[in-house]
Amino acid sequence: MNEHVNAPADGDGTMPAPTRRTFVRVLTGMAGAAYVAALGYPVYKYLGTAADEALQEASVKEVALDAAHLPLNAALMFKFAGRPAMLIHHSDDTWSAYSAICTHLGCTVAYEPERGRIHCACHGGVYDARSGRNVSGPPPKPLTPFQTSVVEGKVVVSRA
């Protein structure tokens, strides 16, 4: 058996050379720490992302869009609190704004001006372009509406 495995420092203050056993223990400990970090980081990011999104969503109250030049019967996609939203300029010169996230499975919806509706291509969901109400298909709820107003040539979209 090796006598100096747990031996104190030599008389000159130097430690004896480490053994293979010590090397393997250190290497195993480092590998275990790396494994725990590799498993823990995605969990940390997942939990942190939800909290960050909630903070960002709560902090944004309104958005001013330079959309006065938007033609009648057209839509503008934009981000509201980091999420897709849609501003519609109706043919009677009124405005509507909604979340552009389908209430069925979270796909992004699109405005179809020729049909006067908002459509989700994922599963065929249809929403009314004037009210955001779910008209047909699988969506269980209407789109989240936003308030709109025109102020100094800009369209201001705010939480309802």
C-alpha angles and dihedrals in degrees: 000000000000109000100200099054091108096018119136122246117296119259090266093057098255123126120233117256113278118255128235089254091057091047092051091048092052092045092049091049091051092048090050092050091050090050093051090048091049091053096041100048097067090048090050092049092047094052093041093050093057091051092046092050092050091050092048093047093050093047096057112078101161144001127209112214127194089224102127087107091057107120121242115274093022136113136220122207115213141157120262112186090342095306130103116267135173132222115198124198104203124211091253090059094256124129134226129181129191142166106270093217116107112236091221105065105340102263119150113259127216134213115241105199095184090060097031093233144107112241134195109209094196097075105355099264116167128201131187110253093216100049106015088234117153106250105175144349129043102316107121098198139029122262116272106263126218128201118248133200135165113234123174095337095314129103109231115206116194139167114282 
